[in-house]
Amino acid sequence: MQFICYPKCTTCVKARKWLEENKIPFEERNIKENNPAYEELSALYKKSGLPLRKFFNTSGMLYREMDLKNKLGNMSEEEMLRLLATDGMLVKRPIAVDGDTVLVGFKEKDWERLLK
């Protein structure tokens, strides 16, 4: 399983701890140092079944500075994916990828159901 996170993010720390406690092996990837490219984000989005807006880190400073709350509604999916690919700090995290399962953000009940 691939665990895409930002090590300083408290939610990512909780998710990592959960994975370790549940003995789920994972490969960690720092999203700030190795942000998913457009193609990877597009594939993750399609596999996840989630609305594309769920991939944005709405609590991040960059999201607020760019006023994305008011801009995303006027953007195409391609434009949103290209924007997400520019900076890992725009992407909601953690992202867990296990085969065709893609989880965005950490909701313990979802992780329990889909990863165990």
C-alpha positions in Angstrom: 0.0 0.0 0.0 1.2 3.5 -0.8 0.7 6.1 2.0 0.9 9.6 0.6 1.2 12.1 3.4 2.8 15.3 4.8 4.9 14.2 7.8 4.1 17.3 9.8 0.3 17.0 9.3 -1.4 15.8 12.5 -4.0 13.8 10.5 -1.3 12.0 8.7 0.4 11.2 12.0 -2.8 9.7 13.3 -3.3 7.7 10.1 0.3 6.4 10.1 -0.1 5.3 13.8 -3.4 3.5 12.8 -1.6 1.7 10.0 1.2 0.7 12.3 -1.1 -0.5 15.1 -3.1 -2.5 12.6 0.1 -4.0 11.2 -0.8 -2.9 7.6 2.5 -2.6 5.6 2.9 0.6 3.7 5.3 2.6 1.7 5.4 6.3 2.8 5.7 9.1 0.3 6.1 12.8 1.3 3.6 14.7 -0.8 5.5 18.0 -0.4 8.7 16.4 -1.8 7.0 14.1 -4.3 3.6 15.5 -5.4 1.4 13.4 -7.6 1.6 14.5 -11.2 -1.5 15.2 -13.3 -1.7 11.6 -14.7 -1.5 10.1 -11.3 -4.0 12.4 -9.7 -6.4 11.7 -12.6 -6.1 8.0 -12.0 -6.5 8.3 -8.2 -9.6 10.5 -8.7 -11.2 8.0 -11.1 -10.4 5.0 -8.8 -11.7 6.9 -5.7 -15.2 7.5 -6.9 -15.1 10.8 -5.0 -15.9 14.3 -6.2 -12.7 16.0 -7.4 -13.2 18.8 -4.8 -12.6 16.2 -2.1 -9.0 16.1 -3.3 -8.4 19.7 -2.2 -6.9 20.5 1.2 -9.6 23.1 2.1 -8.0 23.8 5.4 -4.6 24.7 4.0 -3.1 28.1 3.8 -2.4 27.9 0.1 -6.0 27.0 -0.6 -7.2 30.1 1.3 -4.5 32.4 -0.2 -5.6 31.4 -3.7 -9.3 31.9 -2.8 -10.0 28.4 -4.3 -13.3 28.2 -2.4 -14.7 30.8 -4.9 -12.7 29.7 -7.9 -13.2 25.9 -8.1 -16.8 26.2 -9.3 -15.7 27.9 -12.5 -12.9 25.4 -13.2 -13.0 22.3 -15.4 -11.9 18.9 -14.0 -8.7 19.1 -16.1 -8.0 22.6 -14.7 -8.5 21.4 -11.1 -6.3 18.3 -11.7 -3.5 20.5 -13.2 -3.7 22.9 -10.3 -3.5 20.0 -7.8 -0.4 18.7 -9.6 1.4 22.1 -9.0 1.8 21.8 -5.3 1.4 18.9 -2.8 0.1 21.4 -0.2 -3.1 21.8 -2.2 -3.9 18.1 -2.0 -5.9 16.7 0.8 -4.0 14.1 2.8 -3.3 11.4 3.7 -4.0 9.4 0.6 -3.9 5.6 0.9 -3.7 3.6 -2.3 -4.1 -0.1 -2.2 -4.8 -1.6 -5.6 -8.1 -0.1 -6.7 -8.9 1.3 -3.3 -8.1 5.0 -2.8 -8.9 6.7 0.5 -8.5 10.5 0.8 -8.2 12.0 4.3 -8.3 9.9 7.4 -11.7 8.6 8.6 -10.9 5.6 10.8 -14.2 3.8 10.1 -13.6 4.0 6.3 -10.0 2.8 6.7 -11.1 0.0 9.0 -13.8 -1.1 6.5 -11.6 -0.8 3.3 -8.1 -1.7 4.4 -8.5 -4.6 6.9 
